[in-house]
Amino acid sequence: MRKLIMLLFFTISASAQEKLWTEADRQYTLDNLKRTRDELVKETENLTAEQWRFKESPERWSIAEIVEHLGNWELLWSREIGVSSRNPPRPDLIATSKPDSYYHDFIMEDKAHVSPDISRPFGFIEGKNNIIRFVKLRNDNITFTEKTNADMRAVFEFTATDYPRNMHQVYIYQWGHVDRHLRQIRKVKAHENYPK
């Protein structure tokens, strides 16, 4: 009887711990983290110093500044995901969070976003060193994502909003943010005065 009770206890415990973040979710995240890394590398390979520094106008960012900004955010995402993934699972908060599409649509909208001071580029890092920095940070984040046992749909960050977002949704911001700035880099490169 005791063995039956113990078996029942472990079965219930295993069911209660069934993860909401599926292996398909993990693969989707990894695919997009790798895809956006690779596209950013491709867009910036073989740029001259003048191309790295070119600005469409004085108030716009150069490609070097865009990539520095992406590196700043990559570091911020790394900390946010790493720290929040250690929070206890809160599947009860899923009912209060917005759908994944909300975060995807927000990060990919055409409307200009204002970067917080913490992620603005200083412009001190040489162009190609910005991409080296970004790739190192992104590769570290990919490794973490491959290995983590955290349930990224059940662990949440707690911001000053009525709708907490789970770590899977933070990942959408992470790779979506690079997609957003890839459009910006392509726009810079399409400018009539961009150095050839």
ZATITOR-604848 format. One line per field, with one value per residue (C-alpha): residue in one letter; x, y, z. Coordinates in nm, 3 decimals. Each point is the difference from the previous one (the first is absolute). Last residue first. Layout:
N
code = [A/...]
px = [X/...]
py = [Y/...]
pz = [Z/...]
REM end
This chain:
196
code = [K/P/Y/N/E/H/A/K/V/K/R/I/Q/R/L/H/R/D/V/H/G/W/Q/Y/I/Y/V/Q/H/M/N/R/P/Y/D/T/A/T/F/E/F/V/A/R/M/D/A/N/T/K/E/T/F/T/I/N/D/N/R/L/K/V/F/R/I/I/N/N/K/G/E/I/F/G/F/P/R/S/I/D/P/S/V/H/A/K/D/E/M/I/F/D/H/Y/Y/S/D/P/K/S/T/A/I/L/D/P/R/P/P/N/R/S/S/V/G/I/E/R/S/W/L/L/E/W/N/G/L/H/E/V/I/E/A/I/S/W/R/E/P/S/E/K/F/R/W/Q/E/A/T/L/N/E/T/E/K/V/L/E/D/R/T/R/K/L/N/D/L/T/Y/Q/R/D/A/E/T/W/L/K/E/Q/A/S/A/S/I/T/F/F/L/L/M/I/L/K/R/M]
px = [2.966/-0.043/-0.367/-0.104/-0.308/-0.116/-0.058/0.265/-0.169/-0.336/0.153/0.139/-0.346/-0.168/0.265/-0.091/-0.350/0.123/0.247/-0.282/-0.202/0.276/-0.006/-0.362/-0.116/0.242/-0.177/-0.325/0.155/0.112/-0.352/-0.156/-0.180/-0.313/-0.102/0.335/0.276/0.219/0.006/0.173/-0.172/0.076/-0.271/0.055/0.378/-0.023/0.360/0.217/0.248/0.251/-0.085/-0.118/0.322/0.208/-0.201/0.051/0.378/-0.004/-0.193/0.253/0.298/-0.182/-0.083/0.357/0.149/-0.265/0.091/0.371/-0.061/-0.126/0.263/-0.146/-0.030/-0.341/-0.168/-0.297/-0.330/-0.102/-0.011/-0.137/-0.325/-0.048/-0.298/-0.201/-0.096/-0.322/0.060/-0.125/0.221/0.056/-0.367/-0.136/0.224/-0.087/-0.375/0.028/0.131/-0.337/-0.036/0.052/-0.264/-0.106/0.363/0.055/-0.128/0.289/0.231/0.324/0.244/0.244/0.337/-0.089/-0.048/0.370/0.132/-0.270/0.050/0.379/0.027/-0.262/0.206/0.322/-0.175/-0.149/0.342/0.116/-0.298/0.082/0.361/-0.138/-0.211/0.292/0.232/-0.271/-0.019/-0.280/-0.217/0.012/0.279/-0.171/0.013/0.307/0.315/0.239/0.003/0.002/0.298/0.195/-0.069/-0.259/0.121/-0.264/-0.272/-0.318/0.123/0.083/-0.344/-0.168/0.194/-0.095/-0.364/-0.013/0.176/-0.235/-0.296/0.086/0.078/-0.337/-0.193/0.204/-0.083/-0.368/0.000/0.169/-0.299/-0.018/-0.307/0.199/-0.158/0.085/-0.348/-0.002/0.333/-0.122/-0.322/0.196/0.250/-0.280/-0.183/0.320/0.054/-0.360/0.038/0.329/-0.166/-0.282]
py = [5.243/0.264/0.060/0.330/-0.135/-0.184/-0.373/-0.100/0.205/-0.159/-0.346/0.083/0.116/-0.316/-0.203/0.212/-0.146/-0.353/0.049/0.112/-0.304/-0.229/0.141/0.109/-0.352/-0.128/0.223/-0.173/-0.339/0.148/0.074/0.343/0.169/0.190/0.279/0.164/0.119/-0.297/-0.345/-0.245/-0.333/-0.368/-0.236/0.035/-0.027/-0.323/-0.002/-0.299/0.216/-0.165/0.116/0.341/0.056/-0.096/0.238/0.280/-0.057/0.003/0.328/0.161/-0.105/0.099/0.348/0.068/-0.106/0.211/0.306/-0.061/0.039/0.355/0.136/0.053/0.358/0.076/0.028/-0.206/0.034/-0.304/0.144/0.332/-0.164/-0.032/0.181/-0.214/0.114/-0.147/-0.274/-0.275/-0.306/0.026/0.068/-0.266/-0.270/0.100/0.000/-0.323/-0.184/0.051/0.250/-0.115/-0.026/-0.362/-0.103/0.135/-0.321/-0.185/0.167/-0.200/0.108/0.264/-0.133/0.064/0.366/0.048/-0.162/0.146/0.355/-0.025/-0.136/0.243/0.292/-0.130/-0.048/0.344/0.163/-0.210/0.117/0.362/-0.058/-0.145/0.310/0.225/-0.172/0.015/0.375/0.148/0.290/0.353/0.118/-0.135/-0.327/-0.085/-0.174/-0.132/-0.373/0.087/0.232/-0.265/-0.241/-0.273/-0.350/-0.178/0.218/-0.129/-0.362/0.020/0.148/-0.273/-0.269/0.135/0.039/-0.360/-0.140/0.165/-0.085/-0.370/-0.017/0.148/-0.230/-0.295/0.088/0.043/-0.338/-0.151/0.124/0.282/-0.102/-0.254/-0.289/0.057/-0.076/-0.320/-0.110/0.077/-0.196/-0.303/0.032/0.004/-0.293/-0.207/0.087/-0.100/-0.329/-0.073/0.063/-0.236]
pz = [-5.206/0.271/0.087/-0.160/-0.179/0.312/-0.058/0.255/0.272/-0.084/0.015/0.345/0.118/-0.128/0.184/0.302/0.019/-0.059/0.287/0.229/-0.108/0.127/0.352/0.011/-0.088/0.266/0.252/-0.103/0.075/0.331/0.114/-0.010/0.286/-0.105/0.235/-0.054/0.234/-0.079/0.153/-0.225/-0.031/0.021/-0.129/-0.376/0.037/0.201/0.120/-0.093/-0.188/-0.233/-0.353/0.119/0.196/-0.303/-0.219/0.252/0.002/-0.381/0.007/0.236/-0.214/-0.320/0.138/0.114/-0.336/-0.176/0.206/-0.057/-0.375/0.050/0.240/0.347/0.127/-0.149/0.338/-0.114/0.184/0.204/0.353/-0.128/-0.106/-0.375/-0.145/-0.240/-0.350/-0.143/-0.257/0.233/0.048/0.375/0.070/-0.239/0.151/0.354/-0.066/-0.203/0.306/0.172/0.287/0.356/0.273/-0.063/-0.024/0.351/0.163/-0.165/0.253/-0.003/0.272/-0.120/-0.117/-0.365/0.097/0.076/-0.317/-0.224/0.124/0.009/-0.351/-0.128/0.136/-0.159/-0.334/0.044/0.019/-0.296/-0.204/0.088/-0.111/-0.325/-0.061/0.093/-0.248/-0.268/0.058/0.206/-0.114/0.144/-0.233/-0.315/-0.194/0.205/-0.129/0.267/-0.088/-0.372/0.046/0.190/-0.286/0.033/-0.088/0.208/0.151/-0.166/0.012/0.373/0.070/-0.205/0.189/0.342/-0.110/-0.121/0.306/0.251/-0.225/-0.026/0.372/0.093/-0.234/0.133/0.362/-0.082/-0.182/0.307/0.195/0.252/0.202/0.192/0.186/0.365/0.133/-0.204/0.147/0.352/-0.057/-0.125/0.285/0.260/-0.165/0.005/0.364/0.086/-0.189/0.174/0.338/-0.090]
REM end
